Amino acid sequence: MCGIAGIIDFYSTEDKQPLLSQMAQSLRHRGPDANGFYCQGAAGLAHTRLSIIDIAGGDQPIHNEDRTIWIIFNGEIFNYPELRKALLEKGHRFYTKTDTEVIIHLYEEYGLNLFEHLNGQFAFALWDEKKEALLLGRDRVGIRPLFYSLKDKRIIFASEIKAIFSDTRVPRQIHPQHLSDIFTCWSTYDDQTCFIDIKQVPPGHYALFSKKGLTINQYWELPYGARTYEDRPVQDWADELNELLIDATRIRLRADVPVGAYLSGGIDSTFTSSIVKKHFNNKLCTFSVGFTDGQFDESSYQQTAVKHLNTDHKSIFCSYDDIGRIFPDVVYHAETPIIRTAPAPLMMLSQLVKDSNYKVVLTGEGADEIFAGYNIFKEDKVRRFWAKNPDSELRPRLLEKLYPYIFSQGNARAIKFLKEFYKKGISATDSPVYSHMPRWSNTSTLRNFFSSDLLNQTSGIENFVERVSNILPPDFMTWDALSRAQFIENKIFLSNYLLSSQGDRMAMANSIEGRYPFLDHRVIEFATKIPPHIRMAGINEKYILKKAATGAVPSELIERPKQPYRAPISQ
């Protein structure tokens, strides 16, 4: 992982180096090992490096043979050895052993079709001197960030917004409506950020900037849709998934430094760690975070996983005081309003990894989104079943399967509230965002804390729902209900919250690179082809993933009640 930043201005003769140096300094936590710059004509590029591949020879910017194409790169291209070999056979010549240089030669060979060849997590800026054109590219699901501000035919871009704010010409203003959106669905969506005049290149997109202006182009979309699902035995699906995950994990171990793994005590991280142990690295080092508040702590499950895998395990415990102490740093690195404390322990966890002299960790993030692991998918299914007979007293009792800890306490008031909460709007099954309305309606009550002035500058949940509905595919309502719910979750929440505030930002705050086998695009594309009743059998979440993990993960972890990752907040 690294930090990238740059300025392209066709109509100014300003000396870009001082500003580029400031931008690089603000990104030092992303790349503490080296700095590099390119300043020529209209273009200025800056790079801060976290050395993982070709440690001795991989400083950036990197150029092609005749020094007419330059690139700065944040991320990893996991299939770069195969791509490099193919490009060598086509006559390309390399002067480094990096994955970064591969992108330049793919651009020379395939132009803007280069993205279809990449398996990775990345954000890069490529400057073509001859064409006087900038190419900004971002990976398919938005694992790595890429922000920009465009004004007066001048673009300034960076891995983090704070680097763009090094330029005093860029306004530092919260966007009222985008703030309201965050207080509705936890994040912004599409190309938005919470700041005025700051946008992001959306996942699966690239941007082209030249004297003609800026264009944004999509090269990949989450491949859900209306389809006839193939009728295959469940075990066939599980076996194919297993093989895909083995290969996705294999290529994510490519590094010139040791690779560790997060181990949460759930099925996802235990499964990927078991793949590493069995097939690739018998001396795996794993890391976990526990909580002093037993309501949130999963340490016993983590120890079950450690005992089963026999890893070199390191762990920390997080208290209320810890969360309060580091929360300002969490917000600083997240660069967005935060309405949960969940990122804080993950920042502590990345510090543990850094203190253990590791730079890279595998993580199980993405499995819940891809294989329907969240309660929001089960809630949707229960509510649709209940909606067929809204007055039924028996159908809402399925909520006991989702929230057994509430029903087991026998709190009549809490049970009544839960039923009323999920019954609200239950008959609106023709809404394209039916699956997410309970969450959004609940969160949007936070707007009650807005001042009257702020409220007057924003619109509420009805307008938010309309805007989100407008970005959904034209045939969206012909899809099965589970695919619709997963698409919305992955389109809005995965990149802009989970992989940002809880992912890239909390890891890179301590110069740690996270890698995500479940978010290999081949795994995602395969998962969308699995029939919905196998992705989630009844309200048994991640059914196919559990089948694939059987034998590799202890049965008590596969069969344990689903416990979403949460952190203490009320105190």
C-alpha positions in Angstrom: 0.0 0.0 0.0 1.0 3.5 -0.6 -0.2 7.1 -1.0 -0.6 8.9 -4.3 -1.3 12.5 -5.1 -1.1 14.8 -8.1 -2.0 18.0 -9.9 -2.8 18.4 -13.6 -3.1 22.0 -14.8 -2.9 22.9 -18.5 -3.2 26.6 -18.1 -0.8 27.5 -15.2 2.9 27.8 -14.8 2.9 27.3 -11.1 5.8 25.5 -9.4 3.9 22.3 -8.3 6.8 20.8 -6.2 6.1 22.7 -2.9 2.4 21.7 -2.9 3.2 18.1 -3.9 5.7 17.9 -1.1 3.0 19.0 1.4 0.6 16.5 -0.1 3.1 13.7 0.3 3.8 14.7 3.9 0.1 14.4 4.8 0.2 10.8 3.4 3.3 9.6 5.2 1.3 7.1 7.3 0.3 5.4 4.0 3.9 5.2 2.8 6.6 5.7 5.3 9.4 4.0 3.4 10.1 6.4 0.5 8.9 9.5 -1.4 9.0 10.1 -5.2 8.0 13.0 -7.4 7.4 13.8 -11.1 7.0 17.4 -12.3 6.9 18.1 -16.1 4.8 20.6 -17.9 1.1 20.3 -16.9 1.6 17.4 -14.6 2.9 16.9 -11.1 2.8 13.5 -9.3 3.7 12.5 -5.8 4.1 9.1 -4.2 4.7 7.8 -0.7 5.8 4.2 -0.6 5.1 1.2 1.7 7.6 -1.3 0.3 6.1 -4.8 -0.2 7.1 -6.0 -3.6 10.6 -5.3 -5.2 11.7 -3.5 -2.0 15.0 -2.4 -3.5 13.9 -1.3 -7.0 10.3 -0.3 -6.7 10.4 3.4 -5.9 7.8 5.4 -7.8 6.9 7.2 -10.1 7.7 4.4 -12.6 7.9 5.0 -16.3 7.9 3.1 -19.6 10.9 2.5 -21.9 11.0 6.0 -23.5 9.8 7.8 -20.3 6.7 9.1 -22.0 4.3 7.3 -19.6 4.5 7.7 -15.8 2.5 6.0 -13.1 2.0 6.3 -9.3 0.2 3.4 -7.8 -1.5 2.5 -4.5 -2.4 -1.2 -4.0 -1.5 -4.6 -5.4 -2.0 -6.4 -8.7 -2.1 -10.0 -7.5 -1.8 -11.6 -10.9 1.2 -9.5 -12.0 3.6 -12.4 -12.5 1.3 -13.9 -15.1 0.7 -10.6 -16.8 4.4 -9.7 -16.8 5.3 -13.0 -18.5 2.6 -12.4 -21.2 3.8 -8.9 -21.8 7.5 -10.0 -22.1 6.4 -12.4 -24.8 4.8 -9.5 -26.6 8.1 -7.6 -26.6 7.7 -5.3 -23.6 10.8 -4.6 -21.5 10.8 -4.1 -17.7 13.4 -2.3 -15.5 11.7 -3.3 -12.1 10.2 -6.4 -10.7 7.1 -4.5 -9.5 3.4 -5.0 -10.2 3.2 -1.3 -10.8 5.3 -1.4 -14.0 2.9 -4.1 -15.4 0.1 -1.5 -15.5 2.1 0.8 -17.8 2.8 -1.9 -20.3 -0.9 -3.1 -20.1 -1.8 0.5 -21.0 0.6 0.4 -24.0 -0.8 -2.9 -25.1 -4.5 -2.6 -24.5 -5.2 1.0 -23.8 -8.3 1.6 -21.7 -9.2 -2.1 -21.8 -6.3 -2.8 -19.4 -8.7 -3.1 -16.4 -10.2 -6.4 -17.6 -6.8 -8.0 -17.2 -6.2 -6.9 -13.6 -6.9 -8.9 -10.4 -6.2 -6.6 -7.6 -7.0 -3.8 -5.2 -5.8 -0.5 -6.5 -5.9 3.1 -7.2 -3.5 4.6 -9.7 -2.7 7.7 -11.7 -1.1 7.3 -15.1 0.2 10.3 -17.1 0.6 10.0 -20.8 2.9 12.8 -21.9 2.3 12.4 -25.7 -1.5 12.5 -25.3 -1.4 15.0 -22.4 -3.9 12.9 -20.6 -4.4 11.6 -17.1 -5.9 8.2 -16.4 -7.2 7.6 -12.9 -8.2 4.0 -12.2 -9.9 2.3 -9.2 -10.4 -1.4 -8.4 -13.7 -3.1 -8.9 -15.2 -2.9 -5.4 -13.4 0.2 -4.1 -10.9 -1.3 -1.7 -8.4 1.5 -2.3 -9.5 5.2 -2.2 -9.1 7.8 -4.8 -10.4 11.4 -4.4 -10.3 14.4 -6.6 -11.3 18.1 -6.8 -11.9 19.7 -10.2 -12.1 23.4 -10.7 -11.2 25.8 -13.6 -9.8 23.0 -15.7 -7.4 22.0 -13.0 -7.6 18.7 -11.2 -6.0 17.8 -7.9 -6.3 14.2 -6.7 -5.0 12.0 -3.8 -5.5 8.8 -1.8 -6.9 10.9 1.1 -8.8 14.1 1.2 -6.4 15.7 3.7 -3.8 15.7 1.0 -6.1 17.6 -1.3 -6.7 20.1 1.5 -3.0 20.9 1.4 -4.1 23.2 -1.4 -5.7 26.2 0.2 -7.7 26.9 -2.9 -9.9 23.9 -2.2 -12.8 24.8 0.1 -13.1 23.0 3.5 -16.8 22.8 3.8 -19.2 20.0 4.8 -21.8 19.3 2.2 -25.1 19.6 4.2 -27.1 17.0 2.1 -24.2 14.5 2.1 -24.0 14.9 5.9 -27.7 14.1 6.0 -27.1 11.0 3.8 -24.5 9.8 6.3 -27.0 10.2 9.1 -29.4 8.0 7.1 -27.3 5.1 5.7 -23.9 5.5 7.5 -22.1 6.7 4.4 -22.3 8.7 1.2 -22.8 6.8 -2.1 -21.8 6.9 -5.7 -19.1 9.6 -6.3 -20.0 11.7 -3.2 -18.0 12.6 -0.1 -19.1 14.6 2.9 -17.1 17.6 1.5 -18.2 20.2 -1.0 -16.1 20.0 -4.3 -14.5 16.7 -3.3 -15.5 13.6 -5.2 -14.2 10.1 -5.5 -13.7 7.9 -8.5 -16.4 5.2 -7.9 -15.5 1.5 -7.6 -15.2 -0.2 -11.0 -14.6 3.1 -12.8 -11.8 5.1 -14.4 -11.5 8.8 -15.1 -9.9 10.5 -18.0 -8.7 14.1 -17.8 -7.3 16.1 -20.6 -7.7 19.6 -22.2 -11.1 18.4 -23.3 -12.2 18.0 -19.7 -13.0 15.1 -17.3 -15.0 12.0 -18.2 -15.9 9.1 -15.8 -16.3 5.7 -17.3 -17.5 2.4 -15.8 -15.6 -0.8 -16.6 -17.2 -3.3 -14.2 -20.5 -3.6 -12.3 -21.6 -6.0 -9.5 -22.8 -8.9 -11.7 -26.2 -9.5 -10.0 -29.2 -9.6 -12.3 -32.3 -11.5 -13.6 -31.1 -15.0 -14.6 -32.1 -18.6 -14.6 -29.9 -20.3 -12.0 -28.1 -23.5 -12.8 -29.4 -26.5 -11.0 -26.4 -28.3 -9.5 -25.8 -30.3 -6.3 -24.9 -28.1 -3.3 -21.6 -29.9 -2.9 -20.6 -29.0 -6.5 -21.1 -25.4 -5.7 -19.2 -25.8 -2.4 -16.3 -27.6 -4.1 -15.9 -24.9 -6.8 -16.1 -22.1 -4.2 -13.4 -23.9 -2.2 -11.0 -24.0 -5.3 -11.7 -20.4 -6.1 -10.9 -19.3 -2.5 -7.7 -21.3 -2.4 -6.5 -19.5 -5.5 -7.7 -16.1 -4.3 -5.8 -16.7 -1.1 -2.7 -18.0 -2.9 -2.2 -14.9 -5.0 -2.8 -12.6 -2.0 0.2 -14.1 -0.3 2.5 -12.7 -3.0 4.8 -10.3 -1.2 8.5 -9.8 -0.4 7.6 -9.3 3.3 5.7 -11.7 5.7 1.9 -11.9 5.4 -0.2 -12.4 8.6 -3.9 -12.7 9.0 -6.7 -11.3 11.1 -8.6 -13.9 13.1 -11.9 -12.7 14.5 -13.3 -16.1 15.7 -15.9 -16.2 12.9 -16.1 -18.5 9.9 -14.7 -16.1 7.4 -11.3 -15.3 8.8 -10.9 -18.8 10.2 -11.6 -20.3 6.7 -9.0 -18.1 4.9 -6.4 -18.7 7.7 -7.0 -22.5 7.4 -6.4 -22.3 3.7 -3.1 -20.5 4.3 -2.0 -23.1 7.0 -3.0 -26.1 4.9 -1.7 -25.1 1.5 0.9 -22.3 1.8 2.4 -21.3 5.2 2.5 -23.5 8.2 3.9 -20.8 10.4 1.1 -18.3 10.0 0.9 -15.4 12.5 -2.6 -14.3 13.3 -4.0 -11.2 15.1 -7.2 -10.5 17.0 -9.0 -7.9 19.1 -11.2 -8.7 22.1 -13.2 -6.4 24.4 -13.2 -6.0 28.2 -17.0 -5.8 27.9 -18.2 -9.4 27.6 -21.3 -8.4 25.6 -19.0 -7.7 22.6 -16.1 -10.0 23.2 -15.4 -13.0 21.0 -12.1 -14.1 22.5 -13.3 -17.6 23.4 -14.2 -18.2 19.7 -10.8 -16.7 18.7 -9.0 -19.2 21.0 -11.0 -22.1 19.5 -9.7 -21.0 16.0 -6.1 -20.6 17.3 -6.1 -24.0 18.9 -7.5 -25.6 15.8 -5.1 -23.8 13.4 -2.0 -23.7 15.7 -1.0 -20.3 14.6 1.4 -17.9 16.2 -1.3 -15.7 17.7 -1.2 -12.2 19.1 -4.2 -10.3 20.6 -5.2 -7.1 22.4 -8.2 -6.1 24.5 -10.1 -2.9 23.9 -11.8 -1.0 26.7 -14.3 1.9 26.7 -11.4 4.2 27.7 -9.4 3.0 24.7 -12.2 3.9 22.3 -12.7 7.3 23.8 -9.0 8.0 23.7 -8.4 7.1 20.0 -11.7 8.2 18.6 -10.4 11.6 17.4 -7.7 9.8 15.5 -10.3 7.5 14.0 -12.2 10.4 12.6 -9.0 12.1 11.4 -8.1 9.0 9.4 -11.6 8.1 8.3 -12.2 11.7 6.9 -16.0 11.3 7.4 -18.5 11.7 10.1 -18.7 8.4 12.1 -21.8 7.2 13.8 -20.4 3.9 15.1 -17.3 3.1 17.3 -16.5 -0.1 15.4 -13.5 1.4 13.5 -11.7 2.2 16.7 -10.7 -1.3 17.8 -9.6 -2.0 14.2 -7.2 0.9 14.4 -5.8 -0.6 17.6 -5.5 -4.0 15.9 -3.5 -2.6 13.0 -1.2 -1.0 15.6 -0.6 -4.5 17.0 0.3 -5.7 13.6 2.7 -2.9 13.1 4.3 -3.5 16.5 4.8 -7.1 15.5 6.8 -6.0 12.4 4.2 -7.0 9.9 3.0 -4.9 6.9 0.4 -7.2 5.3 -2.6 -9.1 6.7 -5.3 -11.2 5.1 -8.8 -10.4 6.4 -12.2 -12.1 6.0 -14.1 -8.9 5.1 -16.5 -9.1 2.2 -17.9 -12.6 3.0 -21.0 -11.3 4.7 -21.8 -9.1 1.7 -21.1 -11.7 -1.0 -22.6 -14.7 0.7 -25.5 -13.1 2.5 -24.3 -13.1 6.1 -26.0 -10.1 7.5 -29.2 -9.9 9.4 -30.5 -7.3 7.0 -30.8 -10.1 4.4 -32.7 -12.3 6.8 -34.9 -9.5 7.9 -35.9 -8.8 4.3 -36.9 -12.5 3.9 -38.8 -12.6 7.2 -40.7 -9.3 6.4 -41.6 -10.4 2.9 -43.0 -13.7 4.4 -44.8 -11.7 7.1 -46.2 -9.2 4.6 -48.3 -11.9 3.0 -50.3 -12.1 6.2 -49.5 -8.9 8.2 -52.0 -9.8 11.0 -50.3 -13.1 11.7 -49.1 -13.6 15.3 -46.9 -16.6 14.3 -44.9 -15.1 11.4 -43.2 -12.4 13.3 -41.9 -15.0 15.7 -39.3 -15.7 13.1 -37.6 -12.6 14.5 -36.6 -14.8 17.5 -34.2 -16.7 15.1 -32.6 -13.4 14.3 -32.5 -11.8 17.7 -32.6 -14.6 20.3 -30.9 -12.6 23.0 -33.8 -10.1 23.0 -36.5 -12.8 23.2 -34.5 -14.9 25.7 -34.4 -12.0 28.2 -38.2 -12.0 28.3 -38.4 -8.2 28.1 -42.0 -7.8 26.9 -41.4 -4.1 26.1 -38.3 -4.8 24.0 -40.1 -7.7 22.1 -43.1 -5.4 21.4 -40.8 -2.7 20.1 -38.9 -5.1 17.9 -42.1 -6.4 16.3 -43.5 -2.9 15.8 -40.2 -1.7 14.3 -40.1 -4.4 11.6 -43.8 -4.2 10.9 -43.5 -0.6 9.9 -43.9 -0.3 6.1 -44.2 -4.1 5.8 -46.6 -4.1 2.9 -44.5 -1.9 0.7 -42.8 -5.0 -0.9 -42.8 -3.3 -4.3 -40.3 -0.7 -3.1 -36.9 -1.2 -4.8 -35.2 -0.5 -1.4 -37.6 -2.5 0.8 -34.7 -4.5 2.3 -33.0 -1.4 3.7 -35.9 0.7 4.7 -35.9 -0.4 8.4 -32.2 0.4 8.8 -32.4 3.7 7.0 -35.6 4.8 8.7 -34.0 4.0 12.1 -30.8 5.8 11.4 -32.4 8.8 9.8 -34.0 9.7 13.2 -30.5 11.1 14.0 -31.5 14.0 11.8 -33.5 15.1 14.9 -30.2 16.4 16.3 -29.6 18.7 13.4 -30.1 22.4 13.9 -33.0 24.0 12.2 -30.6 25.8 9.9 -29.0 22.5 8.8 -32.4 20.8 8.4 -33.5 23.6 6.1 -30.5 22.9 3.8 -31.3 19.2 3.5 -34.0 16.8 2.5 -35.1 13.7 4.4 -35.3 10.0 3.8 -38.0 10.2 1.1 -35.6 12.2 -1.2 -32.7 9.9 -0.2 -34.7 6.8 -1.3 -35.6 8.5 -4.6 -32.0 9.4 -5.3 -30.8 5.9 -4.5 -33.5 4.3 -6.6 -32.3 6.4 -9.6 -28.9 4.7 -9.5 -30.3 1.2 -9.6 -30.1 -0.8 -12.8 -33.2 -0.5 -15.1 -34.2 -4.2 -14.7 -33.6 -4.1 -11.0 -37.1 -5.2 -10.0 -36.9 -8.3 -12.2 -34.2 -9.7 -10.0 -34.7 -12.1 -7.1 -35.2 -10.3 -3.7 -31.9 -11.5 -2.2 -29.8 -10.3 -5.1 -31.5 -6.9 -4.9 -30.8 -6.6 -1.2 -27.1 -7.7 -1.7 -26.7 -5.3 -4.6 -27.8 -2.3 -2.5 -25.6 -3.4 0.4 -22.6 -3.8 -1.7 -23.1 -0.8 -3.9 -23.5 1.7 -1.0 -22.2 0.2 2.2 -19.3 -2.1 1.2 -17.0 0.4 -0.3 -18.0 3.7 1.3 -18.2 2.4 4.9 -16.8 -1.1 5.5 -13.8 -1.0 3.2 -13.1 2.6 4.0 -13.8 3.6 7.6 -13.3 0.1 9.0 -10.9 -1.1 6.3 -8.3 0.9 4.4 -8.3 3.9 6.7 -7.9 2.1 10.0 -5.2 -0.2 8.6 -3.2 2.5 6.7 -3.3 4.7 9.7 -0.6 2.4 10.9 0.9 1.6 7.5 -0.7 -1.8 7.3 -2.1 -3.3 4.1 -5.2 -5.5 4.3 -5.9 -8.1 1.6 -9.4 -9.6 1.0 -9.6 -13.0 -0.6 -13.4 -12.9 -0.5 -13.4 -9.8 -2.7 -11.4 -11.4 -5.5 -13.7 -10.5 -8.5 -13.8 -14.1 -9.6 -15.2 -15.1 -6.2 -17.8 -12.3 -6.4 -18.8 -13.2 -9.9 -19.2 -16.9 -8.9 -21.2 -16.0 -5.8 -23.8 -14.1 -7.9 -24.4 -17.2 -10.0 -25.3 -19.3 -6.9 -29.0 -19.8 -6.5 -30.4 -17.6 -3.7 -31.7 -20.5 -1.7 -28.2 -21.9 -1.6 -26.5 -18.6 -0.7 -29.0 -18.4 2.2 -31.0 -21.5 3.0 -34.2 -20.4 4.7 -32.7 -17.9 7.2 -29.4 -19.8 7.5 -26.9 -17.2 6.4 -23.8 -18.0 4.3 -25.1 -21.6 3.7 -22.8 -22.3 0.8 -19.8 -20.9 2.5 -20.4 -23.0 5.6 -20.6 -26.1 3.3 -17.3 -25.1 1.7 -15.7 -24.6 5.1 -16.8 -27.9 6.6 -13.8 -29.8 7.7 -11.5 -26.8 7.5 -13.2 -24.8 10.2 -14.2 -26.2 13.6 -17.9 -27.2 13.7 -18.5 -25.0 16.8 -17.5 -21.9 14.8 -19.6 -22.9 11.8 -22.7 -23.6 13.9 -22.2 -20.7 16.4 -24.9 -18.0 16.4 -24.2 -15.2 14.1 -22.6 -12.3 16.0 -22.1 -9.1 13.9 -18.9 -7.2 14.7 -19.8 -4.4 17.0 -17.9 -2.3 19.5 -19.0 -0.7 22.8 -20.6 2.7 22.2 -23.2 3.6 24.9 -20.7 4.8 27.5 
